[in-house]
């Protein structure tokens, strides 16, 4: 009994000690939070001043950033991997292959690859010569010239880019100019060569292009951002047309090759039929009125050759019509849900968001200074001023 009582008293003491420790810890935590709030409140004037400075900086940044406009197009695309061709039953009947009425096609270019296609260097180089026209200006110019000569930059970019420009100028004094830069793009001597200037323009176009894929809705949203709203709409229309032509070329390439082959067979069969027809008619005209069995046999043989040539010619014509129908059927179908419109309001910069971001960053930085950085620096100074550390 004494042992049980001593154990019970020990458990009670442990619970009381644990309760007192947790209470002291919570009190300390509450006191710490009160100290932190008090520090912030006592330094509120400093924090408000820093937030005011951040607001001024945000206003300068927002007003100094050039306006940009985003043009968009919303397109629903066809996503079929298995197609049934009921209109090629004639070809199936001639070949005798009953399983060929259903053609299974595996796509190599999925919609998720559209952005990679649109931002590839060959695709971007095709956009360089796109004729654009700025809003309120009747002058037309290539897109590459517009990006080189008519792009506005923030006023502080000249200051921030000064060191890199100075470094590049210094390196150019010691570096020989490459003779390959004189080679024109697309020549036979250097078919894969582009200059640094062209690479920079291609990168600028790629940075202003975005493609969003919605797999559930099977829809594509293409966005182009430019500093001129009309230029954004023109470039977007060109990109959409080139992308559609690219996908049509890919989808119909195999069917067009089959069509070309069938047309070749049809031309050959037609020539053979006309030749057999000419032989038959000429022999029939010469031997008209003769009753020799040899003449009749030869005439029958020539007629059989003509009929056979006509039958082959007729079959190849059917194949040509079937191949033409297949080319039309495999061509991709794009349904434009939201057409291209010239944007009316700028999409960048969002002035309110920029100002709010700079105010929040300034407030967070000033609070961090008051709570942590200020005491940390003060403690370092005290340790440095101690006699033993001198």
Secondary structure, DSSP 8 states (H G I E B T S, - for coil): -HHHHHHHHHHHHHHHHHHHHHHHHHHHHHHHHHHHHHHHHHTHHHHHHHHHHHHHHHHHHHHHS--BEEEEEEEEE---SEEE-GGGHHHHHHHT-GGGGEEE---SS-GGGHHHHHTSHHHHHTTTT-EEE-TT---EEEHHHHHHHS----TTHHHHTHHHHHHHHHHHHHS---GGGGS-TT-STTTT---HHHHHHHHHHHHTEEEEEETTTTEEEEEEEESSHHHHHHHHHHHHHHHHHHHHHHHHHHHHHHHHHHHHHHHHHHHHHHHHHHHHHHHHHHTTT---HHHHHHHHHHHHHHHHHHHHHHHHHHHHHHHHHHHHHHS--EEEEE-----SS--B--HHHHHHHHHHHHHHHHHHIIIIIHHHHHHHHHHHHSGGG-
